[in-house]
Amino acid sequence: MPTSLASKSSVLASGGGTMLMDPADTVILLLDHQSGLFQTVKDIPVADLRRNVEMIARLATLLEIPVITTASEPAGSNGPLMPEIALHAPHAVYVPRKGEVNAWDNDDFVATVRHTGRKTLVMAGVWTSVCVMFPALDARAAGFEVYAVLDASGDPSEMVSQISLARFVQGGVKPTSTNALLSELHRTWARPEAAELATLYGLAAPNYAAVIESYVRAQQAARDAIA
């Protein structure tokens, strides 16, 4: 993992946020977002899941946060990784596995995570109950702070998803959502990436894109009226 990627954390607001994740200490792990596995996801529309993963990839690139990806048997029925990750996070490091279901059972994967020097892991993947759950619990046991982005992950049923959430909480893994992750790493509009971050909110919450569009149109109408 390159160590030159320094997160843009100098703009963090002061005085608060002590319980929030620090982007300078965060690495994003995108686990097994594979075309075959997508066909089994029933707790979230796959289009929404893919859009949320795309937003995370874009966010990681914008804020220069390391990304590590891996896939379970990509040459088999589980299928290849969704291409949006490599497209929007070209700095992502892919770690192949040797058949391990749990990415944390792969020594190269764990070594890549440790090489970042970061202790806050943000995980998402398919299935939530396996591909996220197993490495998340192991990473917690290894001393990492772990967040699971539930709407950038997917499970075979609503019941499985509810069980996953309960086990995350019992195991000390913090559940979060795509829009919460975006806001938590964003922290302040007083930063040079504000416009690009606003665009990302339209991916995390599509109706927010309409808010931006209506605001821009109203501002243009006001300028036209003055002119």
C-alpha positions as CSV (number, residue, x, y, z in Angstrom):
1,M,0.0,0.0,0.0
2,P,1.5,3.4,-1.0
3,T,2.2,5.6,2.0
4,S,2.1,8.8,0.0
5,L,-1.7,9.1,0.2
6,A,-2.2,11.6,3.0
7,S,-5.8,12.2,3.8
8,K,-7.0,15.8,3.5
9,S,-7.7,16.2,7.2
10,S,-6.3,19.7,7.8
11,V,-9.8,21.2,7.2
12,L,-11.4,19.3,10.1
13,A,-13.5,21.6,12.3
14,S,-12.1,22.0,15.8
15,G,-13.9,21.6,19.1
16,G,-16.1,18.6,18.2
17,G,-16.1,15.3,16.5
18,T,-14.0,13.4,19.1
19,M,-16.3,10.4,18.6
20,L,-16.2,10.6,14.8
21,M,-13.8,8.9,12.5
22,D,-10.6,10.8,11.5
23,P,-10.1,10.6,7.7
24,A,-6.3,10.7,8.3
25,D,-6.7,7.4,10.2
26,T,-9.2,5.7,7.9
27,V,-8.9,3.0,5.3
28,I,-11.8,1.7,3.2
29,L,-12.1,-2.0,2.6
30,L,-14.5,-3.0,-0.2
31,L,-15.1,-6.8,0.0
32,D,-16.5,-9.1,-2.6
33,H,-18.7,-6.7,-4.5
34,Q,-19.1,-9.3,-7.3
35,S,-21.5,-9.7,-10.1
36,G,-22.5,-13.2,-9.2
37,L,-23.1,-12.4,-5.6
38,F,-25.2,-9.4,-6.5
39,Q,-27.8,-11.8,-7.9
40,T,-28.4,-13.2,-4.4
41,V,-28.9,-9.8,-2.7
42,K,-32.5,-9.3,-1.5
43,D,-32.3,-6.8,1.4
44,I,-31.5,-3.7,-0.8
45,P,-32.0,-3.0,-4.5
46,V,-28.8,-3.9,-6.2
47,A,-28.9,-0.6,-8.2
48,D,-28.9,1.3,-4.8
49,L,-26.1,-0.9,-3.5
50,R,-23.9,-0.3,-6.5
51,R,-24.6,3.5,-6.4
52,N,-23.6,3.6,-2.8
53,V,-20.3,1.7,-3.4
54,E,-19.6,4.1,-6.3
55,M,-20.1,7.1,-4.0
56,I,-17.6,5.6,-1.5
57,A,-15.1,5.0,-4.2
58,R,-15.5,8.6,-5.4
59,L,-15.2,9.9,-1.9
60,A,-12.1,7.9,-1.2
61,T,-10.4,9.4,-4.3
62,L,-11.5,12.9,-3.5
63,L,-10.3,12.8,0.1
64,E,-7.2,10.7,-0.7
65,I,-8.3,7.8,1.6
66,P,-6.7,4.4,0.9
67,V,-8.9,1.7,-0.5
68,I,-8.3,-2.1,-0.4
69,T,-10.4,-4.5,-2.4
70,T,-10.6,-8.2,-2.6
71,A,-12.8,-10.9,-4.2
72,S,-13.9,-14.4,-3.4
73,E,-13.2,-16.8,-6.3
74,P,-13.6,-14.1,-9.0
75,A,-13.0,-16.7,-11.7
76,G,-15.9,-18.8,-10.4
77,S,-19.6,-18.3,-10.0
78,N,-19.2,-15.4,-7.6
79,G,-18.1,-13.4,-10.6
80,P,-15.8,-10.4,-11.1
81,L,-15.7,-7.2,-9.0
82,M,-18.0,-4.4,-10.1
83,P,-15.9,-2.2,-12.4
84,E,-17.1,1.1,-10.8
85,I,-14.6,0.6,-8.0
86,A,-11.5,0.6,-10.2
87,L,-13.0,3.3,-12.4
88,H,-13.7,5.8,-9.5
89,A,-10.9,4.7,-7.1
90,P,-8.0,3.9,-9.4
91,H,-5.6,4.1,-6.4
92,A,-7.4,1.0,-4.9
93,V,-5.1,-1.9,-4.1
94,Y,-6.5,-5.3,-5.0
95,V,-5.5,-8.3,-2.9
96,P,-6.2,-11.7,-4.4
97,R,-7.2,-14.5,-2.1
98,K,-6.4,-18.2,-2.2
99,G,-9.9,-19.5,-1.6
100,E,-10.5,-18.0,1.9
101,V,-14.1,-17.1,2.6
102,N,-12.9,-14.7,5.4
103,A,-10.5,-12.1,3.9
104,W,-8.9,-11.8,7.4
105,D,-7.7,-15.4,6.9
106,N,-5.5,-14.2,4.1
107,D,-2.1,-13.1,5.3
108,D,-1.5,-10.8,2.4
109,F,-4.8,-9.0,3.0
110,V,-4.1,-8.4,6.6
111,A,-0.5,-7.3,5.9
112,T,-1.9,-4.8,3.3
113,V,-4.3,-3.4,5.9
114,R,-1.6,-3.1,8.5
115,H,0.9,-1.4,6.1
116,T,-1.4,1.6,5.8
117,G,-0.6,2.3,9.4
118,R,-4.3,3.3,9.9
119,K,-6.5,1.9,12.7
120,T,-10.0,2.8,11.5
121,L,-11.4,0.4,9.0
122,V,-14.6,1.2,7.0
123,M,-15.9,-2.1,5.5
124,A,-18.6,-2.9,3.0
125,G,-19.3,-6.0,1.0
126,V,-21.5,-8.8,-0.2
127,W,-22.6,-10.7,1.8
128,T,-22.8,-8.5,4.8
129,S,-23.3,-11.6,7.1
130,V,-20.1,-13.3,5.8
131,C,-17.8,-11.2,3.7
132,V,-18.1,-8.1,6.0
133,M,-19.0,-9.9,9.2
134,F,-16.0,-12.3,9.5
135,P,-13.2,-9.8,8.8
136,A,-14.9,-7.1,10.8
137,L,-15.1,-9.2,13.9
138,D,-11.5,-10.4,13.4
139,A,-10.3,-6.9,12.9
140,R,-12.0,-5.8,16.1
141,A,-10.2,-8.6,17.9
142,A,-6.9,-7.4,16.4
143,G,-7.4,-3.9,17.9
144,F,-8.9,-2.0,15.0
145,E,-11.9,0.3,15.1
146,V,-14.3,-1.0,12.6
147,Y,-17.4,0.5,10.8
148,A,-19.7,-1.5,8.6
149,V,-21.5,0.5,5.8
150,L,-24.8,-1.5,5.7
151,D,-26.4,0.1,2.6
152,A,-23.2,-0.5,0.6
153,S,-23.5,-4.1,1.5
154,G,-26.1,-6.8,0.8
155,D,-27.5,-10.0,2.3
156,P,-29.8,-12.8,0.9
157,S,-32.8,-11.6,3.0
158,E,-34.1,-9.0,5.4
159,M,-33.9,-11.5,8.3
160,V,-30.2,-12.2,7.5
161,S,-29.6,-8.5,7.4
162,Q,-31.2,-7.9,10.8
163,I,-29.2,-10.8,12.3
164,S,-26.0,-9.2,10.8
165,L,-26.8,-5.9,12.4
166,A,-27.3,-7.5,15.8
167,R,-24.1,-9.4,15.6
168,F,-22.1,-6.3,14.5
169,V,-23.4,-4.5,17.6
170,Q,-22.7,-7.4,19.9
171,G,-19.1,-7.6,18.5
172,G,-18.3,-4.0,18.8
173,V,-18.5,-3.2,15.1
174,K,-20.2,0.2,14.4
175,P,-22.9,0.1,11.8
176,T,-23.2,3.2,9.6
177,S,-24.7,4.2,6.3
178,T,-23.3,5.7,3.1
179,N,-24.7,9.2,3.7
180,A,-23.5,9.2,7.3
181,L,-20.0,8.1,6.1
182,L,-19.9,10.9,3.6
183,S,-21.0,13.5,6.2
184,E,-18.7,12.2,8.8
185,L,-15.6,12.4,6.6
186,H,-16.8,15.7,5.0
187,R,-17.2,17.5,8.3
188,T,-17.3,21.1,7.0
189,W,-18.3,23.0,3.9
190,A,-15.4,25.4,4.4
191,R,-13.1,23.3,2.2
192,P,-11.9,23.4,-1.4
193,E,-13.7,20.2,-2.3
194,A,-17.1,21.5,-1.2
195,A,-18.6,21.5,-4.7
196,E,-17.5,17.9,-5.5
197,L,-18.7,16.7,-2.1
198,A,-22.1,18.2,-2.8
199,T,-22.3,16.2,-6.0
200,L,-21.6,13.0,-4.0
201,Y,-24.6,13.7,-1.8
202,G,-26.6,13.3,-4.9
203,L,-25.4,9.7,-5.1
204,A,-25.9,8.9,-1.5
205,A,-29.3,10.5,-1.4
206,P,-30.7,11.0,-5.0
207,N,-33.4,13.4,-3.9
208,Y,-30.7,15.7,-2.7
209,A,-29.6,16.1,-6.3
210,A,-33.0,17.6,-6.9
211,V,-32.4,20.0,-4.0
212,I,-29.2,21.2,-5.6
213,E,-30.7,21.5,-9.0
214,S,-33.6,23.6,-7.7
215,Y,-31.2,25.8,-5.7
216,V,-29.0,26.4,-8.7
217,R,-32.0,27.2,-10.9
218,A,-33.3,29.7,-8.3
219,Q,-29.9,31.4,-8.0
220,Q,-29.8,31.7,-11.8
221,A,-33.3,33.1,-11.9
222,A,-32.3,35.7,-9.3
223,R,-29.2,36.7,-11.3
224,D,-31.3,37.0,-14.5
225,A,-33.8,39.2,-12.8
226,I,-31.1,41.6,-11.6
227,A,-29.5,41.7,-15.0
